[in-house]
Amino acid sequence: MTRQKDAVRFLLCVNADAYPASLEARKVYRALADPDAEVKGFVRVVDESGEDYLYPQSMFVAVDLPQAAVEALLSARSGGAA
């Protein structure tokens, strides 16, 4: 399977100490493409508020998920689940 540039990406939060109201450690978050931010060491993440914000890349690790997991996460988030 070929990955497209606009493919859905998910990141695992490994450190939420600086943002306890916005992020949870050991939780998977959807990342949005933001090449300008990535050059500066940040990633754009849809956080607990449901909005996207920039966070330091060092707080996350990229995860490859099976398609069924991606679909389940996207479905849950569009349905209002956290």
C-alpha positions as CSV (number, residue, x, y, z in Angstrom):
1,M,0.0,0.0,0.0
2,T,1.4,3.4,-0.9
3,R,1.1,6.3,1.6
4,Q,-0.2,9.5,0.3
5,K,1.1,12.9,1.5
6,D,-2.3,13.7,3.0
7,A,-2.7,10.3,4.7
8,V,-4.1,10.2,8.2
9,R,-1.3,10.2,10.8
10,F,-1.5,9.3,14.5
11,L,0.9,10.2,17.3
12,L,1.3,8.7,20.7
13,C,1.7,11.3,23.4
14,V,4.7,10.2,25.6
15,N,4.9,13.3,27.8
16,A,1.9,15.6,28.7
17,D,3.5,17.2,31.8
18,A,3.5,20.7,30.3
19,Y,-0.1,20.5,29.0
20,P,-2.2,18.4,31.5
21,A,-5.5,20.0,30.5
22,S,-4.9,19.5,26.8
23,L,-3.2,16.1,26.4
24,E,-3.0,12.7,28.1
25,A,0.2,10.7,28.2
26,R,-0.1,7.3,26.5
27,K,-3.0,8.4,24.4
28,V,-3.1,8.4,20.6
29,Y,-3.9,11.7,18.8
30,R,-4.6,12.6,15.2
31,A,-1.9,14.7,13.6
32,L,-2.6,17.2,10.9
33,A,-0.1,18.1,8.2
34,D,1.8,21.4,8.9
35,P,5.2,21.3,7.1
36,D,6.1,24.8,8.4
37,A,5.6,23.8,12.0
38,E,7.5,20.5,11.6
39,V,10.5,22.4,10.3
40,K,10.5,24.3,13.5
41,G,10.2,21.2,15.7
42,F,6.4,21.2,16.3
43,V,3.5,19.0,15.3
44,R,-0.2,20.0,14.8
45,V,-2.4,17.7,16.9
46,V,-6.1,17.6,17.6
47,D,-6.1,17.6,21.4
48,E,-8.6,17.0,24.1
49,S,-10.5,20.2,23.2
50,G,-11.2,18.8,19.8
51,E,-9.3,21.7,18.2
52,D,-5.8,21.5,16.6
53,Y,-2.8,23.1,18.3
54,L,1.0,23.0,17.9
55,Y,3.0,21.0,20.4
56,P,6.7,20.1,20.5
57,Q,7.5,17.0,18.4
58,S,9.5,15.6,21.4
59,M,6.2,15.0,23.2
60,F,5.0,12.4,20.7
61,V,6.1,9.3,18.7
62,A,4.6,8.3,15.4
63,V,2.5,5.1,15.4
64,D,1.5,3.0,12.4
65,L,-1.9,1.6,13.0
66,P,-3.8,-1.1,11.1
67,Q,-6.5,0.3,8.8
68,A,-9.3,-1.0,11.1
69,A,-7.8,0.9,14.0
70,V,-7.6,4.1,11.9
71,E,-11.2,3.8,10.9
72,A,-12.3,3.1,14.5
73,L,-10.5,6.2,15.7
74,L,-11.8,8.4,13.0
75,S,-15.3,7.1,13.5
76,A,-15.2,7.6,17.3
77,R,-13.8,11.1,17.0
78,S,-16.3,12.3,14.5
79,G,-19.1,10.9,16.7
80,G,-18.0,13.1,19.6
81,A,-16.0,10.5,21.6
82,A,-12.7,11.5,23.0
